[in-house]
Amino acid sequence: MNEFGIDAFTLLGLFIIVLIIIIYLAWMIRYKAKAAERLLIIEKNFDASKLLTKKSNNSNLLKGGIILLSSTVGAVIGILIFSIFSTGIEETVILIISTFMFAGIGMIIGNLISKSKKED
């Protein structure tokens, strides 16, 4: 029990329920927007074949992989910094800072790689 009198499992259950509701609402808003867009296309007699073609884009997976990999490298480096050097800073602070720093570096690298792919 915490200071509010809520059990940890109850709090986790509430969190999962709220997360499911948020995901459902985001999906519903996207679905309604697509339906409204399709109705507008039908009303204006626009050729929808240009809009409805799926573009295969694997660069998002590449970017995600680079970000995850660089975040993991940042976490490992943060743990190594804490274990090798006695900096006087808490372990969690070093871990968070190095993880976010390397995630940012990964985002920059992913962006540069996707730009170079688009130019080719």
GROMACS elastic network, one bead per residue, 0.5 to 0.9 nm:
[ bonds ]
;  ai    aj funct       b0    kb
    1     4     6  0.75503   500
    1     5     6  0.52911   500
    1     6     6  0.53791   500
    1     8     6  0.67069   500
    2     5     6  0.53687   500
    2     6     6  0.59128   500
    2     7     6  0.69022   500
    2     8     6  0.78912   500
    3     6     6  0.76727   500
    4     7     6  0.89295   500
    6     9     6  0.84226   500
    6    10     6  0.64869   500
    6    11     6  0.65044   500
    7    10     6  0.51900   500
    7    11     6  0.62614   500
    7    12     6  0.86992   500
    8    11     6  0.50765   500
    8    12     6  0.61721   500
    8    13     6  0.85962   500
    9    13     6  0.60497   500
    9    14     6  0.85667   500
   10    13     6  0.50137   500
   10    14     6  0.61798   500
   10    15     6  0.85507   500
   11    14     6  0.51331   500
   11    15     6  0.61641   500
   11    16     6  0.86856   500
   12    15     6  0.50083   500
   12    16     6  0.62061   500
   12    17     6  0.86439   500
   13    16     6  0.51409   500
   13    17     6  0.61931   500
   13    18     6  0.86122   500
   14    17     6  0.50950   500
   14    18     6  0.60999   500
   14    19     6  0.84764   500
   15    18     6  0.51799   500
   15    19     6  0.60693   500
   15    20     6  0.86341   500
   16    19     6  0.50109   500
   16    20     6  0.61615   500
   16    21     6  0.86332   500
   17    20     6  0.51521   500
   17    21     6  0.62587   500
   17    22     6  0.86969   500
   18    21     6  0.50815   500
   18    22     6  0.61891   500
   18    23     6  0.86668   500
   19    22     6  0.51205   500
   19    23     6  0.62033   500
   19    24     6  0.85767   500
   20    23     6  0.51702   500
   20    24     6  0.61113   500
   20    25     6  0.86255   500
   21    24     6  0.50864   500
   21    25     6  0.61504   500
   21    26     6  0.86213   500
   22    25     6  0.51592   500
   22    26     6  0.61840   500
   22    27     6  0.86035   500
   23    26     6  0.51642   500
   23    27     6  0.61781   500
   23    28     6  0.86038   500
   24    27     6  0.50913   500
   24    28     6  0.60920   500
   24    29     6  0.86553   500
   25    29     6  0.61415   500
   25    30     6  0.85708   500
   26    29     6  0.52400   500
   26    30     6  0.62714   500
   26    31     6  0.86223   500
   27    30     6  0.51529   500
   27    31     6  0.60930   500
   27    32     6  0.86474   500
   28    32     6  0.60961   500
   28    33     6  0.85179   500
   29    32     6  0.51801   500
   29    33     6  0.61324   500
   29    34     6  0.86605   500
   30    33     6  0.51276   500
   30    34     6  0.62448   500
   30    35     6  0.86643   500
   31    34     6  0.52216   500
   31    35     6  0.62526   500
   31    36     6  0.86900   500
   32    35     6  0.50619   500
   32    36     6  0.61383   500
   32    37     6  0.85424   500
   33    36     6  0.51031   500
   33    37     6  0.60990   500
   33    38     6  0.86084   500
   34    38     6  0.61455   500
   34    39     6  0.86352   500
   35    38     6  0.51128   500
   35    39     6  0.62458   500
   35    40     6  0.86455   500
   36    39     6  0.51202   500
   36    40     6  0.62125   500
   36    41     6  0.86619   500
   37    40     6  0.50817   500
   37    41     6  0.62270   500
   37    42     6  0.87043   500
   38    41     6  0.50149   500
   38    42     6  0.62418   500
   38    43     6  0.86517   500
   38    48     6  0.84018   500
   39    42     6  0.50744   500
   39    43     6  0.61587   500
   39    44     6  0.86797   500
   40    43     6  0.50786   500
   40    44     6  0.61929   500
   40    45     6  0.85574   500
   40    46     6  0.86853   500
   41    44     6  0.53271   500
   41    45     6  0.61019   500
   41    46     6  0.53631   500
   41    47     6  0.76955   500
   41    48     6  0.68322   500
   42    45     6  0.52251   500
   42    46     6  0.66381   500
   42    47     6  0.87304   500
   42    48     6  0.83699   500
   43    46     6  0.79303   500
   45    48     6  0.85816   500
   46    49     6  0.89450   500
   47    50     6  0.67367   500
   47    51     6  0.80939   500
   48    51     6  0.52599   500
   48    52     6  0.60638   500
   48    53     6  0.86915   500
   49    52     6  0.53032   500
   49    53     6  0.62932   500
   50    53     6  0.60032   500
   51    54     6  0.82108   500
   57    60     6  0.67471   500
   57    61     6  0.83277   500
   58    61     6  0.54230   500
   58    62     6  0.64673   500
   58    63     6  0.88038   500
   59    63     6  0.60261   500
   59    64     6  0.84963   500
   59   110     6  0.83674   500
   59   113     6  0.85738   500
   59   114     6  0.61749   500
   59   117     6  0.85474   500
   60    63     6  0.50521   500
   60    64     6  0.61056   500
   60    65     6  0.85007   500
   60   110     6  0.88686   500
   60   114     6  0.86616   500
   61    64     6  0.50697   500
   61    65     6  0.60507   500
   61    66     6  0.85423   500
   62    65     6  0.51028   500
   62    66     6  0.61476   500
   62    67     6  0.85932   500
   62   110     6  0.71652   500
   62   113     6  0.89422   500
   62   114     6  0.85053   500
   63    66     6  0.51289   500
   63    67     6  0.61404   500
   63    68     6  0.85979   500
   63   106     6  0.79239   500
   63   107     6  0.69998   500
   63   109     6  0.82818   500
   63   111     6  0.72854   500
   63   113     6  0.84553   500
   63   114     6  0.79233   500
   64    67     6  0.51118   500
   64    68     6  0.61025   500
   64    69     6  0.84660   500
   64   106     6  0.89218   500
   64   107     6  0.84594   500
   64   110     6  0.80932   500
   65    68     6  0.51490   500
   65    69     6  0.59822   500
   65    70     6  0.84464   500
   65   110     6  0.88315   500
   66    69     6  0.51144   500
   66    70     6  0.59995   500
   66    71     6  0.84287   500
   66   103     6  0.84632   500
   66   106     6  0.56137   500
   66   107     6  0.73859   500
   66   109     6  0.77031   500
   66   110     6  0.62780   500
   67    70     6  0.51892   500
   67    71     6  0.60002   500
   67    72     6  0.85525   500
   67   102     6  0.80884   500
   67   103     6  0.53721   500
   67   104     6  0.77289   500
   67   105     6  0.80653   500
   67   107     6  0.58389   500
   67   109     6  0.86747   500
   67   110     6  0.74684   500
   68    71     6  0.50784   500
   68    72     6  0.61857   500
   68    73     6  0.86232   500
   68   103     6  0.72529   500
   68   106     6  0.79849   500
   69    72     6  0.51629   500
   69    73     6  0.62382   500
   69    74     6  0.86092   500
   69   103     6  0.82658   500
   69   106     6  0.78172   500
   70    74     6  0.60608   500
   70    75     6  0.85910   500
   70    99     6  0.78673   500
   70   101     6  0.89843   500
   70   102     6  0.53356   500
   70   103     6  0.54524   500
   70   104     6  0.84012   500
   70   105     6  0.73406   500
   70   106     6  0.53645   500
   70   107     6  0.87304   500
   71    75     6  0.61927   500
   71    76     6  0.86582   500
   71    98     6  0.81326   500
   71    99     6  0.50039   500
   71   100     6  0.67933   500
   71   101     6  0.80587   500
   71   102     6  0.54648   500
   71   104     6  0.84420   500
   71   105     6  0.89542   500
   71   106     6  0.75645   500
   72    75     6  0.50309   500
   72    76     6  0.62157   500
   72    77     6  0.85556   500
   72    99     6  0.70162   500
   72   102     6  0.82744   500
   72   103     6  0.84166   500
   73    76     6  0.51252   500
   73    77     6  0.61052   500
   73    78     6  0.84869   500
   73    98     6  0.87276   500
   73    99     6  0.75559   500
   73   102     6  0.71589   500
   73   103     6  0.88810   500
   74    77     6  0.50804   500
   74    78     6  0.60051   500
   74    79     6  0.86132   500
   74    95     6  0.76472   500
   74    96     6  0.86810   500
   74    97     6  0.84404   500
   74   100     6  0.74151   500
   74   101     6  0.71492   500
   74   102     6  0.50445   500
   74   103     6  0.73485   500
   75    79     6  0.62410   500
   75    80     6  0.86006   500
   75    94     6  0.88011   500
   75    95     6  0.56512   500
   75    96     6  0.75566   500
   75    97     6  0.88363   500
   75    98     6  0.62136   500
   75   100     6  0.87380   500
   75   102     6  0.83912   500
   76    79     6  0.51427   500
   76    80     6  0.61685   500
   76    81     6  0.85997   500
   76    95     6  0.82096   500
   76    98     6  0.86764   500
   76    99     6  0.84020   500
   77    81     6  0.60209   500
   77    82     6  0.85473   500
   77    95     6  0.80999   500
   77    98     6  0.70397   500
   77    99     6  0.83795   500
   78    81     6  0.50943   500
   78    82     6  0.62465   500
   78    83     6  0.86372   500
   78    91     6  0.80257   500
   78    92     6  0.88765   500
   78    94     6  0.56214   500
   78    96     6  0.78911   500
   78    97     6  0.78636   500
   78    98     6  0.54172   500
   78    99     6  0.72266   500
   79    82     6  0.51646   500
   79    83     6  0.61267   500
   79    84     6  0.85517   500
   79    91     6  0.74844   500
   79    94     6  0.77546   500
   79    95     6  0.63826   500
   80    83     6  0.51024   500
   80    84     6  0.58912   500
   80    85     6  0.81644   500
   81    84     6  0.53789   500
   81    85     6  0.56812   500
   81    86     6  0.82830   500
   81    87     6  0.85010   500
   81    94     6  0.78209   500
   81    95     6  0.88616   500
   82    85     6  0.56483   500
   82    86     6  0.65826   500
   82    87     6  0.72512   500
   82    89     6  0.83460   500
   82    90     6  0.82531   500
   82    91     6  0.61049   500
   82    94     6  0.70875   500
   82    95     6  0.82695   500
   83    86     6  0.73678   500
   83    91     6  0.88583   500
   85    88     6  0.88788   500
   86    89     6  0.79936   500
   87    90     6  0.83300   500
   89    92     6  0.85487   500
   89    93     6  0.69349   500
   89    94     6  0.70399   500
   90    93     6  0.55105   500
   90    94     6  0.66487   500
   90    95     6  0.87999   500
   91    94     6  0.52982   500
   91    95     6  0.60814   500
   91    96     6  0.86282   500
   92    96     6  0.60076   500
   92    97     6  0.84542   500
   93    96     6  0.52599   500
   93    97     6  0.60789   500
   93    98     6  0.85388   500
   94    97     6  0.52391   500
   94    98     6  0.60681   500
   94    99     6  0.84024   500
   95    98     6  0.54047   500
   95    99     6  0.59919   500
   95   100     6  0.85912   500
   96    99     6  0.51573   500
   96   100     6  0.61141   500
   96   101     6  0.83996   500
   97   100     6  0.54063   500
   97   101     6  0.59923   500
   97   102     6  0.85894   500
   98   101     6  0.50279   500
   98   102     6  0.60670   500
   98   103     6  0.83916   500
   99   102     6  0.53674   500
   99   103     6  0.60418   500
   99   104     6  0.86284   500
  100   104     6  0.60964   500
  100   105     6  0.85657   500
  101   104     6  0.52009   500
  101   105     6  0.63649   500
  101   106     6  0.86875   500
  102   106     6  0.60564   500
  102   107     6  0.85670   500
  103   107     6  0.62079   500
  103   108     6  0.87155   500
  104   108     6  0.63339   500
  104   109     6  0.86647   500
  105   108     6  0.51409   500
  105   109     6  0.62319   500
  105   110     6  0.85893   500
  106   109     6  0.50449   500
  106   110     6  0.59958   500
  106   111     6  0.84711   500
  107   110     6  0.50748   500
  107   111     6  0.60760   500
  107   112     6  0.85920   500
  108   111     6  0.51313   500
  108   112     6  0.62153   500
  108   113     6  0.86667   500
  109   112     6  0.51255   500
  109   113     6  0.61702   500
  109   114     6  0.86472   500
  110   113     6  0.51430   500
  110   114     6  0.61690   500
  110   115     6  0.85846   500
  111   114     6  0.52068   500
  111   115     6  0.61560   500
  111   116     6  0.86517   500
  112   115     6  0.51286   500
  112   116     6  0.62409   500
  112   117     6  0.86919   500
  113   116     6  0.51499   500
  113   117     6  0.62455   500
  113   118     6  0.87556   500
  114   117     6  0.50034   500
  114   118     6  0.62379   500
  114   119     6  0.87452   500
  115   118     6  0.51438   500
  115   119     6  0.63767   500
  115   120     6  0.89238   500
  116   119     6  0.51956   500
  116   120     6  0.65676   500
  117   120     6  0.53084   500
